[in-house]
Amino acid sequence: MQQSSMQSSEHDRDQQQPPAQPVSSTDQPQVRMYATAFCPYCVRARRLLERKGIAWEEIAVDGDRERFQEMTQLANRTTVPQIFVGDTHVGGYDDLAALDRAGKLDPLLGLG
């Protein structure tokens, strides 16, 4: 029982860490996210990037047919968010989170 409460304490501590300070745009590749205002996965992607201290350019596709078509051509996907780091298409939030869990997101963002 003690072990699970220790794990819970470690989890709580990880969740309470303050967001990192934004990294200068000269130190990191440009991050672009095609998104809509209220998409829950877009919200999660924003939170993950904020927690990492990463600035990004957000391209709103809600109600903008041209931007949506641009996103579809670049990503070959029709779901949001679609996230690019430099010239690399990361994918959606699930892809971004998977890279983070695997320890591959920080180096891609220039944080490692």
The 8 nearest C-alpha neighbors of each residue, nearest first, counted from 0:
[[1, 2, 3, 4, 5, 6, 7, 8],
 [2, 0, 4, 3, 5, 6, 7, 8],
 [1, 3, 5, 0, 4, 6, 7, 8],
 [2, 4, 6, 5, 0, 1, 7, 8],
 [3, 5, 7, 1, 6, 2, 8, 0],
 [6, 4, 2, 8, 3, 7, 1, 9],
 [5, 7, 3, 9, 4, 8, 10, 2],
 [6, 8, 4, 10, 5, 9, 11, 3],
 [9, 7, 5, 11, 10, 6, 4, 12],
 [8, 10, 6, 12, 7, 11, 13, 5],
 [9, 11, 7, 13, 8, 12, 6, 14],
 [12, 10, 8, 14, 13, 9, 7, 15],
 [11, 13, 9, 15, 14, 10, 8, 16],
 [14, 12, 10, 11, 15, 16, 9, 8],
 [13, 15, 11, 12, 16, 10, 17, 9],
 [16, 14, 12, 13, 11, 17, 10, 18],
 [17, 15, 13, 14, 18, 12, 50, 19],
 [16, 18, 15, 19, 50, 14, 20, 13],
 [19, 17, 50, 52, 51, 16, 20, 49],
 [18, 20, 52, 51, 50, 21, 17, 49],
 [19, 21, 52, 22, 18, 51, 53, 50],
 [22, 20, 52, 53, 54, 19, 23, 51],
 [21, 23, 53, 52, 24, 20, 26, 27],
 [24, 22, 25, 26, 21, 27, 54, 53],
 [23, 25, 27, 26, 22, 29, 28, 54],
 [24, 26, 23, 27, 28, 22, 29, 109],
 [27, 25, 23, 24, 109, 22, 28, 110],
 [28, 26, 109, 24, 25, 108, 29, 23],
 [27, 29, 85, 84, 108, 30, 109, 24],
 [28, 30, 85, 84, 27, 31, 55, 24],
 [29, 31, 84, 55, 83, 85, 56, 28],
 [32, 30, 56, 83, 55, 82, 57, 29],
 [31, 33, 82, 57, 81, 34, 58, 56],
 [34, 32, 58, 81, 80, 57, 59, 82],
 [35, 33, 80, 59, 79, 60, 41, 32],
 [34, 36, 61, 59, 38, 60, 37, 41],
 [35, 37, 38, 34, 61, 59, 41, 42],
 [38, 36, 35, 39, 42, 41, 40, 34],
 [37, 39, 41, 40, 35, 36, 42, 79],
 [40, 38, 42, 41, 37, 43, 44, 36],
 [39, 41, 43, 42, 38, 92, 44, 80],
 [42, 40, 44, 38, 80, 39, 43, 34],
 [41, 43, 39, 45, 40, 44, 46, 38],
 [44, 42, 40, 46, 45, 41, 47, 39],
 [43, 45, 41, 47, 92, 46, 42, 40],
 [46, 44, 42, 48, 43, 47, 49, 41],
 [47, 45, 49, 43, 44, 48, 50, 42],
 [46, 48, 50, 44, 49, 45, 43, 51],
 [49, 47, 51, 45, 53, 50, 46, 52],
 [50, 48, 52, 46, 51, 47, 53, 45],
 [51, 49, 18, 47, 48, 52, 19, 46],
 [50, 52, 48, 49, 19, 53, 18, 47],
 [53, 51, 21, 19, 20, 49, 50, 18],
 [54, 52, 48, 21, 51, 49, 22, 55],
 [53, 55, 21, 52, 56, 30, 22, 48],
 [56, 54, 30, 31, 57, 53, 29, 32],
 [55, 57, 31, 30, 32, 58, 54, 29],
 [56, 58, 32, 31, 33, 55, 59, 34],
 [57, 59, 33, 32, 34, 60, 56, 31],
 [60, 58, 34, 35, 61, 33, 57, 36],
 [59, 61, 63, 67, 66, 35, 34, 62],
 [62, 60, 35, 63, 59, 36, 34, 67],
 [61, 63, 60, 64, 59, 67, 66, 35],
 [64, 62, 60, 66, 61, 65, 67, 59],
 [63, 65, 67, 66, 68, 62, 60, 61],
 [66, 64, 68, 67, 63, 69, 60, 70],
 [67, 65, 69, 68, 60, 63, 64, 70],
 [66, 68, 64, 70, 60, 69, 65, 71],
 [67, 69, 71, 65, 70, 66, 64, 72],
 [68, 70, 66, 72, 67, 71, 65, 73],
 [71, 69, 67, 73, 68, 72, 74, 66],
 [70, 72, 68, 75, 76, 74, 69, 77],
 [71, 73, 69, 75, 70, 74, 68, 76],
 [74, 72, 70, 71, 75, 69, 76, 88],
 [75, 73, 76, 71, 72, 70, 88, 81],
 [74, 76, 71, 72, 73, 77, 70, 78],
 [77, 75, 74, 71, 78, 70, 72, 81],
 [76, 78, 71, 79, 75, 70, 67, 74],
 [79, 77, 76, 80, 81, 91, 71, 34],
 [80, 78, 81, 34, 91, 33, 41, 77],
 [79, 81, 34, 91, 41, 33, 82, 78],
 [80, 82, 91, 33, 90, 79, 32, 83],
 [81, 83, 32, 90, 89, 31, 91, 88],
 [82, 84, 88, 31, 89, 87, 30, 85],
 [85, 83, 30, 87, 29, 86, 28, 88],
 [84, 86, 28, 29, 87, 83, 30, 31],
 [85, 87, 84, 88, 83, 29, 28, 30],
 [88, 86, 84, 83, 85, 89, 82, 107],
 [87, 89, 83, 90, 82, 86, 84, 74],
 [90, 88, 83, 82, 87, 95, 94, 91],
 [91, 89, 81, 82, 94, 88, 95, 92],
 [92, 90, 81, 80, 94, 93, 82, 95],
 [91, 93, 95, 44, 94, 40, 96, 80],
 [94, 92, 96, 95, 91, 97, 90, 40],
 [93, 95, 97, 91, 92, 96, 90, 98],
 [96, 94, 92, 98, 93, 97, 91, 89],
 [95, 97, 99, 93, 98, 94, 92, 100],
 [98, 96, 94, 100, 99, 95, 93, 101],
 [99, 97, 104, 103, 101, 95, 96, 100],
 [98, 100, 104, 96, 102, 97, 101, 103],
 [101, 99, 97, 102, 98, 96, 103, 104],
 [102, 100, 98, 99, 103, 97, 104, 96],
 [103, 101, 99, 100, 104, 98, 105, 106],
 [102, 104, 98, 101, 105, 99, 106, 107],
 [103, 105, 99, 98, 107, 106, 102, 108],
 [104, 106, 110, 108, 111, 107, 103, 109],
 [107, 105, 111, 109, 108, 110, 104, 103],
 [108, 106, 104, 105, 109, 103, 84, 110],
 [109, 107, 105, 106, 110, 27, 104, 28],
 [108, 110, 27, 106, 107, 111, 105, 26],
 [111, 109, 105, 106, 108, 107, 27, 22],
 [110, 106, 105, 109, 108, 107, 104, 103]]
